């Protein structure tokens, strides 16, 4: 039996604009991104709260992910003119719409990947 594969060149800009799954994956595919969304689902968080919750993430990586999510319109960054400066992050409507997906992933993980499901 012989299998033949065909190489196809896809214009990324065109395929991403057509496929909503690819466009969504581009936004949420970064390591830590879904966990940031998970943590912000419970409400407003400051940088240090996210850093503590996401054990193992470097401050540089957290800053990059937050900046990327802000650019995509998934989170809102609010800076307060205080000393020391205070910055808070919250999900936008676009970000809150991702919570259901995170919850589906939690259910999938409990059903298929964990020994004892969460209750």
C-alpha positions, 0 to 999 in steps of 0.5 A: 500500500502506498500513500501519496501526500500533496504539498499545498501552499496556503495563503495564511492571511486568507485561510485565517480570515476564512477559518474562525477556528484558526483565528481563535487558535492564533489568539489562545495558542500561546503557552499560559494564555488559557490559564491567564484567561481562566484566572481572569474569569473570576474577576479583576487581577493585578500582575502580581496576583496572576504571577503567583497563581501561574506558578512557573511563569516568568514576569517577562512571559506574563507581560508578553501574554498580557500585552498580546491579549490586550492587543487582541481585545481579550483583556483590558489593562487599566492603569491608576495614577498612584504611587506606586502605580497600580495596574489591573487586568480584566476580561473584555466581553470578547474575553468573557466569551472564551470562559465557556471554552476554558470550562469545556476544557476543564470538563474534558480534562476531568473526564479523560485526563484526571484520575479523580475529577473535580467536584 
